[in-house]
Amino acid sequence: MEVLLNFLKEIWNLTLVMAPYLLLGFLIAGVMQQVLPKDQVTRHLKGSNFLSIIKASLFGAPLPVCSCGVIPIAAHLKKQGASKGAVISFLGSTPTTGVDSIFATAALLGTVYAVFRPVMALVTGIFAGTLVNIFDGEKGVSDHGGNNNEPVKKRKNILVNVIEYALVDLIGDTGKWIVVGIIAGAAFFVFIPEQLIETWLTSPYTAYPAMLIVGIPLYVCATGSIPIAAAFILKGISPGAALIFLIAGPATNGATISFIGGTMGKKTLFAYLFAIVASALTGGLLLDLIWPFFPAPDFLSLKGMEHKTTVLQYVSAVILILSILWAYRPLKKINKGDPVQNIQVSKISCEGCASTIKKGLISVKGVSGVDVDVASKIVTISGSATLQALEEKLIEIGYPKDK
């Protein structure tokens, strides 16, 4: 019983520490979504030159998109004419960091990590894109693109749009992975014996490969990986080894590997994986070299996870929890008594895509229920909504109907 109480206490402590920073990051991302036109972003990523790779990495790094949610965006960029190098650069930098994870990193791991991690995300993306252009380059469409005359979402109050995107859409995409990360971090801290870490993972020769083995196949978002890394460090793993996990975990998983290999070929996939591994190992080694020259953050002191809580943390934690509960509330299922329409959407790649589509279509007038089959990539809608209204909403949320 005592162990269980300690486990629940660590979950709550992690939530308190991360919540204010997460909410601030989500709100900044909401502002960015309002001021960055998508067609301009796509236009800058066309062509197989080095500049497009840098732009793709710079554009992707601040976006709070997880390693699975980034796949539809990357597929869209590829379809719009972005080169392989630019798409891979975007895939390498985007899931590894983000404005939300930067603030959360500062909260749990300190300023050095909060600066070093996004820098390594940029370097990783640029390195990966450059390798692809060298060994498997392919020019994108430079003078043509997709349809930029897509329906534009009706303007509400800008503040309402920012809050809706931040606390509904983004939390809907990443919320469950944040919860998984917090629970896993608390579990590592409470249940893993320190003797195990001291015996096997205090040496870089064993810790670095171990973090790669754990991180590469694991599906974890940039923010959700932070409490896990914090728990690793508190148990005695070096900061550099934890950074390897923070880079390899979000940047790779089965879905990403399958997407790259299936749509861009084995050469591109090999270059991408090599870049992730090389960047993670280099970043981990560099961080371990410079870490002794900086004071350890309070959260990693001998006090462990004990900290003085504030009213802001409590309020933020409540808002975060309520937002996650709202984002994952049960949506209306198919009403068998209503007319049913089936729409094929090939961009569906995961449950996150399905959640976004459900939340988008359920808001269309006349829709009584929505179901998404990820395996067959078929969206089933019941109700009296017109096909045109459904197609326009799918375009608006980034999942157009197959032609």
Sequence and secondary structure as in RCSB ss.txt:
>XXXX:A:sequence
MEVLLNFLKEIWNLTLVMAPYLLLGFLIAGVMQQVLPKDQVTRHLKGSNFLSIIKASLFGAPLPVCSCGVIPIAA
HLKKQGASKGAVISFLGSTPTTGVDSIFATAALLGTVYAVFRPVMALVTGIFAGTLVNIFDGEKGVSDHGGNNNE
PVKKRKNILVNVIEYALVDLIGDTGKWIVVGIIAGAAFFVFIPEQLIETWLTSPYTAYPAMLIVGIPLYVCATGS
IPIAAAFILKGISPGAALIFLIAGPATNGATISFIGGTMGKKTLFAYLFAIVASALTGGLLLDLIWPFFPAPDFL
SLKGMEHKTTVLQYVSAVILILSILWAYRPLKKINKGDPVQNIQVSKISCEGCASTIKKGLISVKGVSGVDVDVA
SKIVTISGSATLQALEEKLIEIGYPKDK
>XXXX:A:secstr
 HHHHHHHHHHHHHHHHHHHHHHHHHHHHHHHHHHS HHHHHHHTBBSSHHHHHHHHHHHTT    TTTHHHHHH
HHHHTTB HHHHHHHHHHTTT  HHHHHHHHHHH HHHHHHHHHHHHHHHHHHHHHHHHHH     SS  S S  
       HHHHHHHIIIIIIHHHHHHHHHHHHHHHHHHHHHS HHHHHHHSSSHHHHHHHHHHHHTT    TTTH
HHHHHHHHHHT  HHHHHHHHHHHHH  HHHHHHHHHHH HHHHHHHHHHHHHHHHHHHHHHHHHGGGS   GGG
STTTT     HHHHHHHHHHHHHHHHHT       TTS EEEEE TT  SHHHHHHHHHHHTTSTTEEEEEEETT
TTEEEEEES  HHHHHHHHHHTT     
